[in-house]
C-alpha cells in the first residue's frame, strides 16, 4: 500500500459552465437572470447555489426576453449583471442586446454554443452561433465576443467579460 499523499497542490474539478460561473462571481457579479436553455442552464444554477452566501440575486425569468431585460435593468441600477442562454434563446434576446448597446449599459451575455442547428451532430456541425452573436443587434455599437477554448479560459474570460463590459459600457 502507498501512504496517503502529503501536502501537494489542492485541486478543484470543474466543467466549463462551473468555471464560468465562478469567474463571474469573482468579477463581482451581483445579478443573474436566465430562462433554462441547454447547454447554458448550469451556469446560473451554479451561481444560484452560492447566491445567498455571496449576496447575489439569481432570477429565473418567464422567457429569454424577460431574462435579458432583467439583466439590463439590474445593470442600469448599478449591479454587475449577466444572463445565460443558447443560440435559440439569444435570438430572442437580440432586441435587448440592442437596447444595452444603445443605452451604453454594461451586461454580460453567455451564449452556450450547441454543436449544430436543428438535430445537431447527426446531420451537420458548425459554429454559426459565433457569427450570429458577432452581428446580432440593431444599429452599430461596440461589443466584445470572447470564446474560451478550455475550462481554465472559461474562468478567466468570464472575469474579463465583466471588466470589458464596465470599461466600455457595452454588452459583452
Secondary structure, 3 states (H helix, E strand, C coil): CCCCCCCCCCCCCCCHHHHHHHHHHHCCCCEEEECCCCCCHHHHHHHHHHHHHHCCEEEECCCHHHHHHHHHHHHHCCCCEEEEEEHHHHHHHHHHHHHHHHCCCCEEEEEECCCCCCCHHHCCCCCHHHHHHHHCCCCCCCCCCCCCCCHHHHHHHHHHHHHHHHHHCCEC
